[in-house]
Amino acid sequence: MTSGSRLPGIAEEASDRIVVHADMDCFYASCERLREPALEDEPLVVGMGYEPGESVGAVATASYEARAHGVESAQAISKALDLLPRKREATTDPDLDVDAAGFYRPVDMPFYESISEGVRAILHEHAETVREVSIDEAYLDVTDRTSWGEVEAFARELKERIRNEVGVTASIGVAPNMSTAKIASDAEKPDGLVVVRPGAVEEFLAPVPVEELHGVGPVTARELRSRGIEVSAELADADRRALIEAFGERGRELHRRARGEDDRPVTPKGRPKSLSRESAFADPTDAVAEVENRVRTLAEAVAGRARRKDALYRTIGIKVVTPPFEVNTRERSLPGPVEEPELVERVALDLLEEFDGERVRKVGVRVSNLEFASAQQARLDGWDDVDAEDDHGTVDADSDDRGTYPRGQASLTDFD
């Protein structure tokens, strides 16, 4: 099942909102394993401050193998090293057990952002409304894309596309509202898929510890436990007036969430900074015509999305992923914001020429530096010679962060 028109029978079944929460498992660690496949199944910690001589640092992500040693996100790196020494030190220190050691890698946000872009592209293909919460987490309203009878297959296909095309694992929760979908995605990590259907929400939430409910932090959880309220069922059964007296209006909201009542719509967080589409080949290929045709299709799709969103763009870029997982990005900035589908294709193909003959496993096309206009959309004529727009051999880019580039040269910034 792919994104597209409403499925047969959905009109009768979609009276309840269908919300998907997609959460990438140990995302930073998964990205590092794409770059270094030998790290698969090894204890892996991503963070800062673990190099000799550094005294301050913290864990950003710990793989599940590292968590088995007690390493956790946000933990002081010094404690992590006590629990899980580095392999490098363990191979030379007779007091350390190599088998009880792990690997450490520094945080590389540009690389993680480039991988996240591929995930986001797939999410946006599966839903018109996507709320991106972070680099590795998003909510989707798929009410118009599937039905409760088909949503499990829909979510499974989404998981498989993320795994096959991007290379990372997602846990997915499906529910009639955002807060329950979030809890559902955490329920069977890693690589989980939990569907909570209408009518089953309160039963699903009943055994959930109160600290896992949306809006319940450590302080609130301690206060609830001091009142004998430890799980969602007990919070749902608690006297609402007593909760309001203890926590103010927030007490009313906590009572509602424990009962599975959450009417918040899935809304995007502000305007998108870029629009992109990516596509992976079944096997890496060096067939130039095949790669070019894929880029043409992606360019058409991206330009179409921009037009539907009334978006003008100042920058056109491509992503080319070569084996094993080397992410290459190139982009070209334009003299002004445009809406030119033909130009998107031409610039993308021009940038692609650098990779002629290389084996390619994935390609992507992106437009960025967006402006949104409901009035007449701009067009630039005379693009038969893109580079001729500037007599000094440069094309303008955003002066605050990119400057200008020599004629025909693409900036090397990562997709973000």
C-alpha positions in Angstrom: 0.0 0.0 0.0 1.4 3.4 -0.9 0.3 7.0 -0.3 -2.4 8.2 -2.6 -6.2 8.4 -2.8 -8.6 7.3 -0.1 -8.9 3.5 0.2 -12.3 1.8 -0.6 -14.6 1.8 2.3 -12.7 4.5 4.3 -15.6 6.9 4.3 -17.5 4.7 6.7 -14.5 3.8 8.9 -12.5 7.0 9.4 -14.8 8.9 11.8 -12.0 8.5 14.3 -8.7 10.2 13.6 -5.8 7.9 12.8 -2.5 9.1 14.2 0.9 7.5 13.6 3.9 8.2 15.7 7.2 7.2 14.1 10.3 7.0 16.3 13.7 5.9 15.0 15.4 3.4 17.3 18.8 4.6 18.7 19.0 6.9 15.7 22.5 8.3 16.1 23.9 4.8 16.7 21.9 3.5 13.6 23.4 6.2 11.5 26.9 5.4 12.7 26.3 1.7 11.8 25.3 2.8 8.3 28.7 4.4 7.9 30.5 1.5 9.7 28.6 -1.8 9.1 31.2 -3.6 11.4 29.5 -1.8 14.4 26.3 -3.8 13.9 25.4 -5.7 17.0 28.3 -4.2 18.9 27.9 -2.0 22.1 28.0 1.5 20.7 27.9 4.9 22.4 27.5 8.2 20.6 28.5 11.2 22.6 31.2 13.7 23.5 34.0 13.9 26.0 35.4 10.3 25.8 38.8 11.1 24.3 41.7 10.9 26.7 42.2 14.3 28.5 38.6 15.4 28.1 36.8 15.7 31.4 33.3 16.9 30.5 30.9 15.1 28.2 27.6 13.2 28.0 26.0 10.3 26.1 23.8 11.3 23.3 22.7 7.8 22.3 23.5 4.3 23.5 22.7 1.3 21.4 20.6 -1.5 23.0 23.8 -3.6 23.4 25.4 -0.7 25.3 22.3 -0.2 27.4 22.7 -3.8 28.6 25.9 -2.6 30.4 23.9 0.2 32.1 24.8 3.1 29.7 22.0 5.5 29.2 21.3 8.7 27.2 22.3 11.9 29.0 24.6 10.0 31.3 27.9 11.5 32.1 30.5 10.1 29.7 32.8 9.3 32.7 30.2 7.0 34.1 29.6 5.4 30.7 33.3 4.7 30.4 33.3 3.0 33.8 30.4 0.8 32.8 31.6 0.2 29.3 35.3 0.8 28.6 36.4 1.6 25.1 37.6 -1.3 22.9 40.7 0.7 22.0 41.8 0.8 25.6 40.7 -2.7 26.4 42.9 -4.2 23.8 46.0 -2.8 25.4 45.0 -2.8 29.1 45.3 -6.2 30.8 42.9 -5.1 33.5 40.1 -4.5 31.0 37.9 -7.2 29.4 37.8 -6.8 25.7 34.5 -8.7 25.5 32.9 -6.3 28.1 34.1 -3.2 26.1 32.4 -1.1 23.4 32.8 1.4 20.7 32.5 5.2 21.1 31.8 7.7 18.3 31.5 11.5 18.3 28.2 13.2 17.5 28.0 14.1 13.8 24.9 16.1 13.3 25.3 17.0 9.6 25.5 13.3 8.8 22.5 12.4 11.0 20.5 15.3 9.4 21.3 13.9 6.0 19.9 10.5 7.0 16.9 12.1 8.7 16.1 13.8 5.4 15.5 10.5 3.8 13.2 9.4 6.6 11.2 12.7 6.4 10.8 12.3 2.7 9.1 8.9 3.2 6.9 10.2 6.0 5.7 13.1 3.9 4.8 10.6 1.1 2.6 8.7 3.5 0.7 11.7 5.0 -0.3 15.2 4.0 0.0 16.3 7.6 3.3 15.6 9.4 4.5 17.1 12.6 8.2 16.7 12.9 9.1 16.7 16.6 12.8 16.1 16.3 15.5 14.7 14.0 14.2 11.2 14.6 10.5 11.5 15.6 7.3 12.6 14.0 3.5 12.4 14.1 1.4 11.7 11.0 -2.3 12.2 10.5 -3.2 9.4 8.1 -7.0 9.5 8.5 -7.4 10.3 4.8 -4.8 7.7 3.6 -6.0 4.5 5.2 -8.6 2.9 7.5 -8.6 1.2 10.8 -9.0 -2.1 9.0 -5.9 -1.5 6.9 -3.7 0.7 9.1 -1.5 -2.1 10.4 -0.5 -3.0 6.8 0.0 0.7 6.1 2.3 1.1 9.1 4.2 -2.0 8.3 4.9 -0.8 4.8 6.1 2.5 6.2 8.5 0.7 8.5 9.8 -1.4 5.7 10.4 1.5 3.4 12.4 3.3 6.1 14.4 0.2 6.7 15.0 -0.6 3.0 15.5 2.8 1.6 17.2 4.7 4.5 18.7 1.8 6.4 17.5 2.6 10.0 14.8 1.0 12.1 11.6 2.7 13.2 9.2 1.8 16.0 5.7 2.9 15.2 2.6 3.5 17.3 -0.9 4.0 15.9 -3.8 5.3 17.9 -6.8 7.7 17.6 -4.7 10.5 19.3 -1.2 11.8 19.6 -0.4 11.0 23.2 -1.6 7.4 22.9 0.3 6.9 19.6 3.5 8.1 21.3 3.1 5.6 24.2 2.3 2.9 21.6 5.5 3.5 19.7 7.5 3.0 22.9 5.7 -0.2 23.9 7.6 -2.7 21.9 10.9 -1.1 21.1 13.1 -1.7 19.2 11.5 -2.3 15.8 8.0 -2.2 17.3 4.6 -1.8 15.8 1.6 -1.4 18.1 -1.9 -0.4 16.9 -4.4 0.8 19.5 -7.8 0.9 18.0 -10.7 3.2 19.0 -12.5 1.7 22.0 -9.3 0.0 23.3 -7.4 3.1 24.3 -8.2 3.2 28.0 -7.5 -0.5 28.3 -4.2 -0.1 26.6 -3.2 2.8 28.8 -4.4 1.2 32.1 -1.0 -0.5 33.1 1.2 2.3 31.8 3.3 3.9 34.6 2.2 7.5 35.2 5.7 8.9 34.3 5.2 7.6 30.7 2.0 9.7 30.2 2.3 12.9 28.2 2.9 15.9 30.4 4.0 13.9 33.5 7.6 14.7 34.5 9.6 13.3 37.4 8.3 15.8 39.9 4.6 15.3 39.0 5.2 11.5 38.9 6.6 11.6 42.5 3.6 13.7 43.7 1.2 11.3 42.1 2.9 8.3 43.6 2.8 9.9 47.0 -1.0 9.9 46.5 -1.0 6.2 45.7 -1.4 6.8 41.9 1.2 4.7 40.1 -0.4 3.7 36.8 -2.7 5.3 34.3 -5.8 3.3 35.4 -5.4 4.7 38.9 -5.0 8.2 37.5 -8.1 7.7 35.3 -10.1 6.6 38.4 -8.9 9.4 40.6 -11.2 12.2 41.8 -10.9 14.9 39.1 -11.6 17.7 41.6 -8.9 16.5 43.9 -6.4 16.4 40.9 -7.4 20.0 40.0 -7.0 21.1 43.5 -3.5 19.6 43.7 -2.2 20.4 40.2 -4.5 23.3 39.0 -5.9 23.0 35.5 -3.1 20.7 34.6 -4.7 18.1 36.9 -7.8 18.2 34.6 -5.5 17.5 31.6 -3.7 14.7 33.3 -7.0 13.0 34.1 -8.1 13.3 30.5 -4.9 11.9 29.1 -5.1 8.9 31.5 -8.5 8.2 30.0 -7.2 8.4 26.5 -8.8 11.8 25.8 -6.6 14.0 23.6 -8.2 16.0 20.8 -5.1 17.9 19.7 -4.9 17.9 15.9 -1.6 16.9 14.2 -0.3 20.2 13.0 3.1 20.9 11.3 5.5 23.0 13.4 5.9 26.1 11.3 6.8 26.3 7.6 9.1 23.7 6.2 12.7 24.8 5.5 13.0 22.5 2.5 11.1 20.0 0.4 12.7 16.9 -0.9 12.2 13.4 -2.3 14.6 10.5 -2.2 14.6 7.1 -3.8 16.9 4.0 -3.3 17.8 1.5 -6.0 17.3 -2.2 -5.3 21.0 -2.7 -5.9 23.7 0.0 -6.3 24.0 0.9 -10.0 26.4 2.8 -12.2 24.0 3.0 -15.1 24.0 6.7 -15.9 20.7 6.7 -17.8 18.9 4.8 -14.9 20.2 7.3 -12.3 19.3 10.3 -14.5 15.7 9.0 -15.0 15.3 8.6 -11.3 16.5 12.1 -10.7 14.1 13.5 -13.3 11.2 11.7 -11.5 12.2 13.1 -8.2 12.7 16.6 -9.5 9.2 16.5 -10.9 7.8 15.3 -7.6 9.6 18.0 -5.6 8.6 20.8 -7.9 5.0 19.6 -7.7 5.1 19.6 -3.9 6.5 23.1 -3.9 3.8 24.3 -6.3 1.0 22.8 -4.2 2.4 24.5 -1.1 2.8 27.9 -2.9 6.5 27.7 -2.2 9.3 29.5 -4.0 12.9 28.3 -3.7 16.3 29.9 -3.9 18.4 26.7 -3.8 18.2 23.4 -5.7 20.2 20.4 -4.5 20.8 16.7 -4.9 21.9 13.9 -2.6 23.9 11.0 -4.0 24.6 8.0 -1.7 27.3 5.7 -2.8 28.3 2.3 -1.2 28.7 1.5 1.6 26.8 4.6 2.7 28.8 7.7 1.7 26.4 10.6 1.6 27.3 13.3 -0.9 25.3 16.5 -1.3 25.6 19.3 -3.9 23.4 22.4 -4.3 23.2 25.5 -6.4 21.8 28.9 -5.2 19.8 31.0 -7.6 19.6 34.8 -8.0 16.1 35.0 -6.6 13.2 32.9 -5.4 11.5 31.0 -8.3 8.9 28.4 -9.1 10.4 26.7 -12.1 9.9 22.9 -12.4 12.0 22.7 -15.5 14.9 24.4 -13.8 14.7 22.0 -10.8 15.3 19.1 -13.3 18.0 20.9 -15.2 20.0 22.0 -12.2 19.7 18.6 -10.5 20.9 16.8 -13.6 23.8 19.3 -14.0 24.9 18.6 -10.4 24.5 14.9 -11.0 27.2 14.9 -13.7 29.9 14.9 -11.1 28.9 11.3 -10.2 28.8 9.8 -13.7 30.1 6.3 -13.7 30.0 5.9 -9.9 27.9 3.2 -8.3 24.9 4.8 -6.6 22.5 3.3 -4.1 20.2 6.3 -3.5 19.5 9.7 -5.0 17.5 12.6 -3.8 16.4 16.1 -5.0 15.7 19.0 -2.7 14.6 22.7 -3.0 15.4 24.9 0.0 15.6 28.5 1.2 11.9 28.6 0.7 9.5 31.6 0.6 5.8 31.2 0.6 3.4 33.3 -1.5 -0.3 33.2 -2.1 0.1 36.0 -4.8 1.4 35.4 -8.3 4.4 33.1 -8.2 7.7 34.4 -9.5 9.4 33.1 -12.6 12.9 33.8 -14.0 13.4 33.9 -17.7 16.7 33.4 -19.5 17.7 30.2 -17.7 19.2 28.7 -20.8 22.5 29.8 -19.4 22.1 29.6 -15.6 25.7 30.8 -15.0 25.3 33.9 -17.1 23.1 35.6 -14.5 26.2 37.1 -12.9 28.9 38.9 -14.9 31.4 38.2 -12.1 31.1 34.5 -12.3 29.2 33.9 -9.1 25.6 33.2 -8.2 24.2 34.8 -5.1 23.5 32.7 -2.0 22.2 33.7 1.4 24.9 36.1 2.5 24.6 35.3 6.2 25.7 31.7 5.9 26.8 30.7 2.4 28.4 33.6 0.6 29.0 33.2 -3.1 30.4 30.3 -5.2 32.4 30.3 -8.4 30.5 29.8 -11.6 29.1 26.2 -11.9 30.3 25.2 -8.4 27.8 23.7 -5.9 27.9 24.3 -2.2 28.8 21.3 -0.1 26.4 21.8 2.7 24.5 18.8 4.0 20.7 18.4 3.5 19.1 19.6 6.7 
